[in-house]
Amino acid sequence: MKVDTEQGFADTSAAVAGSNEFPVKMNGRNVNVFYGEKQAIIDVNLEIRERQVTALIGPSGCGKSTYLRCLNRMNDTIEGCRVTGEITLDEEDVYDPNVDVVELRARVGMVFQKPNPFPKSIYENVSYGPRIHGLARNKAELDEVVEASLRGAGLWEEVKDRLLEPGTGLSGGQQQRLCIARAIAVSPEVILMDEPCSALDPIATAIVEELIDELRQNYTIAIVTHSMQQAARVSQRTAMFHLGELVEVDDTETMFTNPSEKRTQDYITGRFG
Ligand SMILES: Nc1ncnc2c1ncn2[C@@H]1O[C@H](COP(=O)(O)OP(=O)(O)OP(=O)(O)O)[C@@H](O)[C@H]1O
C-alpha cells in the first residue's frame, strides 16, 4: 500500500480527485434502527461507493456496528431489532420481502471482530460457501475456488500444504485472513468488516490492512474501526457517527485534516471517545 509518509494517509489521490465518479453501490436513506424502545440509529443517509473503502468511526456505542449490520440484514437475527427507512444494493431494496437473505449475505459478506473459523479444516472453511451456493460443479472447480480465495486473502502460501488441518489451528491473523478467504469464496460484491483487526497484533494488523487495500480493486468495502489511524490508512471515505447520528461523511483526508463538524474535530483530536 502506498502511504504518504508525512500524513500517514493511504495514497488516495486518484480516488479523492474523482470520488464522485465512484458509483454508489449501497445507499441508506433515512435509516432508523430500534432495539425494542431504544433508538440506536437516527435518520442516517449514507452512500457506500463502489471499489472504495468506507470507514465508519465514532465513539463506543454510537451505532457503527448497528449500521453496518443493516447493510446485509444481520440485524434480522437480533430479537427486538427493527429497521426503518431504505437500504439499497445496486438500487434494489435489500429489505424487500422477496429478497433471499442467504443470497443477500453472499453478495454482501461479513468479517467479524473476532476471527470465527468453523471447527473444520482450512479447506472446508473456504469451500463450504461455494458448495452450498452451487458455485462449483465438481471437486476440481471447488479446489480452484479454494485456492483463488486463499490467494486473494494472501494466505495460500502459508496454508497450501496443510489444507486439511483445522482452521482453528492457525494464528489469529491467519484465522482472520481465512475468514476473509471464506467471505470472498462466494464472490461477494461488498465486504463488511466489523473491527477486523481488534483481536490482532500489530504485525497481523498491518498484513490485514494491506490486504484490505488490495481487496478494494475488486470489492466494495465498509469497515468499522475504533482506530483513527486505521481509518486514515485504509479508507478513502470516512463516516463519523455520534449518538446514533451520522455527523458527517467526506473523503478521508478531508475528514482528518479539515472536518466540517466540531464533533468530528473533537473526536479525532481525542477530546471525547
Ligand atoms: N443487541 C442489542 N440489544 C440492545 N441494544 C443494543 C444491541 N446492540 C447494540 N445495542 C445498543 O445500540 C447502541 C449502538 O451500539 P453499537 O454496538 O452499534 O455501537 P458501536 O458504535 O458499534 O459501539 P462499539 O464501538 O462499542 O462496538 C448502543 O447503545 C448499544 O448499547
The ligand as an ORCA input file, in Angstrom:
! r2SCAN-3c Opt
* xyz 0 1
  N     -28.420     -6.440     20.630
  C     -28.643     -5.259     21.205
  N     -29.686     -5.066     22.025
  C     -29.925     -3.870     22.609
  N     -29.167     -2.765     22.411
  C     -28.112     -2.908     21.612
  C     -27.778     -4.133     20.956
  N     -26.660     -3.946     20.208
  C     -26.312     -2.655     20.390
  N     -27.164     -2.036     21.212
  C     -27.116     -0.620     21.621
  O     -27.168      0.192     20.477
  C     -26.252      1.259     20.566
  C     -25.260      1.209     19.411
  O     -24.459      0.050     19.589
  P     -23.375     -0.399     18.519
  O     -22.787     -1.685     19.004
  O     -23.948     -0.367     17.172
  O     -22.325      0.777     18.646
  P     -20.820      0.840     18.176
  O     -20.575      2.240     17.766
  O     -20.527     -0.225     17.189
  O     -20.078      0.546     19.541
  P     -18.677     -0.132     19.831
  O     -17.685      0.735     19.154
  O     -18.570     -0.089     21.320
  O     -18.729     -1.521     19.287
  C     -25.597      1.149     21.947
  O     -26.286      1.972     22.832
  C     -25.795     -0.300     22.293
  O     -25.879     -0.475     23.692
*
